Amino acid sequence: MNPRTNPFDLCVLTAANEEQAKGYRIQLQWRRQRGKLPDTEFIVIADPDGRRIGSGGSTFYVLDQLLALFGKNVFRKRILLLHSGGDSRRLPAYSVVGKLFTPLPAPDYLALFDVMLDNYAQTPCLTDGQIVIASGDVLLNFDPAAMYFSATGLTGVAYPESAENGQFFGVYVVAKPERHAVPAVDVLQKPDIETLNAAGAVDFNHRVWIDTGILNMAPDAVNLFLQCDALKTSILSGRKNYNLYHEILYAVKAKYDLPDQEYLRTVPLFVNCLPYCGFYHVGRSEEMLNNFYTLTHASVQYHFNNSVRSNAAEFPELKHSWVYNTLVRTEQIQAQSPSLIEGCHLDDSMVLEGENILTGIPQNSGPIHLQLGFCLSVVPLHDNRWAALLYGLRDSFKGDDSTFLHRPLPEKLQTMGISAEHLWPQNCPRDLWNARFFPCCASPRQAIELALSLQKNGFTPAWLQAERLSMAEILHQADQEKLIDHRADIERCTRLESLDAQLLDPDFSLAQLMELARNQEDLRTIADQLKQGIQTTSSLNLKARLEFWLGQVERENQNEETGEYWQQQAFTTIRDAVNEGLAHLQNAPTRLRLREDEVVWVMLPARLDFAGGWTDTPPICFERGGAVLNASVILNGQFPIQVVGKIRAGERVIGINSIDLGKRETLTTIEQLDDFRDPTEWLSLPKAAFYAAGLVPEGYRGTLSALLADLGGGIDLTLFSALPAGSGLGTSSILGAGLITALARLTGKEMSREEIYARTSHLEQLMTTGGGWQDQIGGVAGGVKLITTSPGFNQTPTLAWTHLKQPGVDLRDRFLLYYTGYRRLAKNLLRQVVGRYLRREKEALTTLAELGNLAGEMKDDLDHRRIDEFGHKIHLAWTLNKRLDQGQTTAEIEGILSRVDDYLLGAKLLGAGGGGFIFMVAKDREASNRIQNELVENPANERARFFDFDIEAQGMKISVL
């Protein structure tokens, strides 16, 4: 969807009758099930009792129906009304689906409807409600920035065109066009040049303002239309067919007498004059065919592309034809231009002599030979029957001048030598629409063979004896679900054949991939393609995604063990990608440089994350960059995380002490040091730090004694964390950064902060916990800052600082930090979220993008001291986190928040969620006091408590004593 859109609350499609309405509902349901519709409510309203009441009558009828269904408040919503109740009698190929759902050769859109929905969502949005009315057979392309709707009355939209062309359309007359909506002086319908000049419609450039069919109804206009009871009664009687753009607008301008005209004539009418508007009309068969061979604004804007959803590009025999939504399984092809092939499964010989349209041909339909100017369409019917429609490119099934196979109907009957009794039942209108020309058979092959026999001037006995239907009957008996499934299956097969190209599309999802598999053979084909992609790609990001997908495919194929292997392999590849980001870092041979009696003392703050978490996690940040807003804080006046390092001269062992855990361990073998892949083991982090800091050479196979001898002695590390386990304040990563810093300083190296960030990410991958860069940057770099990175393996951050404190206001007056007493380990969570990203789940991708954008918005709020806005967005950030992970909260957490919700602007669990610390933004000082009183007097559990915090501007501190 276009990013500048204002989605509609409700979209109404009109239909000629209930059969057409049913088809539209099936089309909508199919799209809804596949996530191809916005969060808009859709309703289809058929003309009453199948009577044709015109676009004007239909507008009044829709208003009446909406009022009855939803009540008057519905008109406070933004509504789109698409008039789409025609039979498409001049476009037989798509009479069954209706012009609105005419397929288009656009990669991003399936049909005219899908483009329109996106297009009209760009129209201006009125705050008190509106109804945007448009025609369902015209594709417009316009600059949304040039469109304005009046807040009152009706606003038509027009564009400039020559006066000669104005004779074929509706025309608005305005005194002077402006950028905003201006009053309409007059309205004309298909006026001749003399009428245009007399009305003052022609400007000095000999142009007129042609109606686009877009008409916006403001709330006052809706209310006046709703009062036209006499007119609605006239419409429902079926006595008159009212055109919205003719009789109704004429009545508004007091040019036409209608019931209730006293209401209509008080409706203001305005015109929005666009400098330009592309106009792509889906009208007649010949017009549609010629449009594909003409460079139009619509074809450029919507990227019309030959061979979309088709493998036709592989067949040079089709290079002169327009082909889309088509699967080709034969090389016995001759096709002259112009010709259009859509919705076909071609597996037998085909000859097109030119000026042909071939649509809806299913599998096993037999040979097809279309003479010059003839067209063929196959329609599935209920009860597993098929109808074949042969017609002429210039045929029209509409009006008294209708033609069949390019001949006027009476002349064609005479040429064929067939009597009226063979074509029309008794008491049936004897027109082409109701003529039973089209054979109906149990197989499409039989129906096609009989239909093609009419290319001769006469008819065959077989055709005469066959069951035949009229177009009117076919519309009532068509199986709409089979029509949709037929094209969907073609798309599935063509996409399966071109899978290698689709796998390179960064937005192609696992769900889309799995939709292509209908059976075990398809799964094997997909697995083979994924393996080939894994073997040939040089992109680690793509390789990880394909490995993850292959794991899912193998699981679907009942290979659980193999599936688990490939999904584990995906995370191994992600670790390899993190290592790529360290390629610029050198692990040169080194020795311990401190004196025997000196110690390295590293003190680190904790991290509070406000927004953007998960965007910093590989491979998300590698492919899309990251953006996180967080803060470096000390707790209760102290640095909560500390590391002390000391050389053990003359010894060949490593001692590791944890003050907070009360544990000590001495490592004497390389095997002990290398055993660090269980993140639940307290020693894993300090052990892995030796590798991440570069003290253990890559691929080292010697003994620990030899390694320490080369370094110049043993090492003693003392760790301390005052934070509870699973706090959500980034303890593990920040402690890892402190360990790496201390080990580097023992060797005399003063690592840059950028190198510390990168090596800490590497450390987390070594331990298999994964994780992003925001924790270590949050603790190492001081202050409140927006951290951003660009896509790529080298995730060097850019930092922009802001302030949480307000002058003269204590932090605790608005911001509170509360430990819930509950904990959660992030390892499985990280795999779940990264897994959703690797699957390319639409919701996950959208949420990640929103989180990144929110981080920037919240920094701007802090820059401008908009604390209330910042508080509201803290709530939004947590809402987005919960959308990514359902385990973000628990019943216990919700219980805590419900007790103080009245006093909060926003609150979120920090870090992985599910437990740990809650960061709260109170409405004001009094609200902050009430929150503290409530949770101090009634703590959530014996461990729950408030922590004082302050911003640590400098971040990590290093001393050598």
Order of alpha helices (4+ residues) and beta strands (2+ residues): beta-alpha-beta-alpha-beta-beta-beta-alpha-beta-beta-beta-alpha-beta-beta-alpha-beta-alpha-alpha-alpha-alpha-beta-beta-alpha-alpha-beta-beta-beta-beta-beta-beta-beta-beta-beta-beta-beta-beta-alpha-beta-alpha-alpha-beta-alpha-alpha-alpha-alpha-alpha-alpha-alpha-beta-beta-alpha-beta-beta-beta-beta-alpha-alpha-alpha-beta-alpha-alpha-alpha-beta-beta-beta-alpha-alpha-alpha-alpha-beta-beta-alpha-beta-beta-beta
